[in-house]
Amino acid sequence: FEDLIEAVGFLLKDRTRESLTLRLLGAGPNEEAVDRLAETRGLGEQYERVPVLDYSELPEFLRQGTVLVLGSKPTPEWKEQFGMILIEAMACGVVVIGAKSGAIPEIIGGAGLVYEPGAFDELAECLRQVLDRDAFRESLTAKGLEQCRNRFDRVSNAKQVLSLYESLVR
């Protein structure tokens, strides 16, 4: 969350971004530290943490946003395996931005943007591009929806699994 809070704090220094609101979804052992960081970076009322949602509420929550950022930071022992939330967001017509961690860039493909973990200035630039360039944002939204239909639907997944099994049997 640190990269995202830093990036949004940087963007909020520009007074034309008064309508920008950061909504963090999730709870965990660091939530108080995350809230304090948002406060010290001046996010104020433009920050909201949503600790828990029922899974049935997720599509509506996602549709309320313009962009979803998955900022997983890799460690020597762990990298993001499969960020399902990226696919869920793209299926809801939301642009995705993700850290270059594990499978995130592969899932996003050309349907979103990626940044180096820890490079909040790079993330801020990704956000700026999505928020300021309507045609670019609409293009990424369309690519995300198409990618969900072509790569992540159940028929496509079943064919991929069948192909894998067939290659193992040969």
C-alpha positions in Angstrom: 0.0 0.0 0.0 2.9 2.3 0.6 3.7 2.9 -3.1 0.1 3.7 -3.8 -0.3 6.1 -0.9 3.0 7.9 -1.8 1.9 8.1 -5.5 -1.6 9.5 -4.6 -0.1 11.9 -2.1 2.2 13.1 -4.9 -0.7 13.5 -7.3 -2.8 15.4 -4.8 -0.2 18.2 -4.6 -1.7 19.2 -7.9 -4.8 21.2 -6.9 -6.7 20.0 -10.1 -7.0 16.6 -8.5 -9.4 17.4 -5.7 -11.9 14.8 -6.9 -9.3 12.0 -6.6 -10.1 9.6 -3.8 -8.0 6.6 -2.8 -10.1 3.6 -1.5 -8.0 0.8 -0.1 -9.7 -2.6 0.2 -8.4 -5.0 2.7 -7.5 -5.5 6.3 -4.4 -6.8 8.0 -1.8 -6.3 10.7 -0.5 -3.1 9.2 -3.7 -1.2 8.7 -3.0 1.3 11.5 0.4 2.1 10.0 -1.2 2.4 6.5 -3.8 4.8 7.9 -1.1 6.9 9.5 0.9 7.0 6.3 -2.1 8.2 4.4 -2.6 10.9 7.0 1.0 12.1 7.0 1.0 12.3 3.2 -2.0 14.6 3.3 -4.7 12.4 1.9 -7.2 13.4 4.5 -10.8 13.0 3.3 -9.5 11.7 0.0 -8.6 8.4 1.7 -10.9 5.6 2.7 -10.0 2.1 3.8 -12.7 -0.5 3.3 -11.6 -3.3 5.6 -13.9 -6.1 4.5 -16.5 -6.7 1.7 -18.7 -9.6 1.1 -17.6 -11.2 -2.2 -21.0 -10.5 -3.7 -20.4 -6.7 -3.2 -17.0 -6.7 -5.0 -18.3 -6.0 -8.6 -20.2 -2.9 -7.5 -17.2 -1.7 -5.4 -14.9 -2.2 -8.4 -17.3 -0.4 -10.8 -17.2 2.7 -8.6 -13.5 3.2 -9.3 -11.6 4.3 -12.4 -8.4 2.3 -11.8 -7.3 -0.6 -9.6 -3.7 -0.9 -8.4 -2.3 -4.2 -7.2 0.9 -3.2 -5.6 2.3 -6.5 -4.4 5.9 -6.3 -3.3 8.0 -9.4 -4.0 10.2 -10.8 -1.2 12.9 -13.4 -1.5 10.4 -16.0 -0.3 7.2 -14.7 -2.1 5.9 -13.2 -5.3 2.3 -12.6 -6.4 1.1 -15.9 -7.9 -2.1 -15.0 -9.6 -3.8 -11.7 -8.9 -7.4 -12.7 -9.4 -8.5 -9.2 -8.5 -6.9 -8.0 -11.7 -9.2 -10.1 -13.8 -12.2 -9.2 -11.7 -11.5 -5.5 -12.2 -10.9 -5.8 -15.9 -14.2 -7.8 -16.2 -15.9 -4.8 -14.4 -14.5 -2.3 -16.9 -11.8 -1.0 -14.6 -8.3 -0.2 -15.8 -5.6 -2.1 -13.9 -2.1 -1.1 -12.8 0.2 -3.6 -11.2 3.6 -4.0 -9.7 6.2 -6.1 -11.6 5.8 -9.0 -9.2 5.3 -12.6 -10.0 2.5 -13.2 -12.5 1.0 -9.7 -12.4 2.6 -8.4 -15.6 1.5 -11.6 -17.4 -2.1 -11.3 -16.3 -2.2 -7.6 -17.2 -0.7 -8.1 -20.6 -1.4 -5.1 -22.8 -4.6 -4.3 -21.0 -3.0 -2.2 -18.3 0.2 -0.7 -16.9 3.0 -2.1 -14.7 5.6 -0.4 -12.5 8.6 -1.3 -10.5 7.7 -2.1 -6.9 9.0 0.7 -4.7 9.0 3.3 -7.5 6.1 5.4 -6.4 7.0 8.1 -8.9 6.6 5.5 -11.7 3.2 4.5 -10.2 2.2 8.2 -10.0 3.0 8.6 -13.7 0.9 5.4 -14.6 -2.0 6.9 -12.6 -1.6 10.3 -14.3 -1.8 8.6 -17.7 -4.9 6.7 -16.9 -6.7 9.6 -15.2 -5.7 12.4 -17.6 -6.0 10.7 -21.0 -9.6 9.7 -21.7 -8.9 7.9 -25.0 -6.0 5.9 -23.5 -8.1 4.9 -20.5 -11.0 3.8 -22.7 -8.6 1.8 -24.9 -7.2 0.0 -21.8 -10.7 -0.6 -20.6 -11.7 -2.2 -23.9 -8.5 -4.3 -24.0 -9.2 -5.5 -20.4 -12.7 -6.6 -21.3 -11.5 -8.3 -24.4 -8.7 -10.1 -22.5 -11.2 -11.4 -20.0 -13.4 -12.8 -22.8 -10.5 -14.3 -24.7 -8.0 -15.5 -22.0 -9.8 -15.8 -18.8 -13.3 -17.3 -19.6 -14.1 -20.8 -18.4 -14.1 -22.3 -22.0 -10.7 -20.8 -22.7 -9.4 -22.1 -19.3 -10.8 -25.6 -19.9 -9.0 -25.7 -23.3 -5.7 -24.6 -21.8 -6.0 -27.3 -19.1 -6.9 -29.9 -21.6 -4.0 -28.9 -23.8 -1.6 -29.2 -20.8 -2.9 -32.6 -19.9 -2.6 -33.8 -23.5 1.0 -32.6 -23.7 1.8 -34.5 -20.5 0.3 -37.7 -21.8 2.3 -37.7 -25.0 
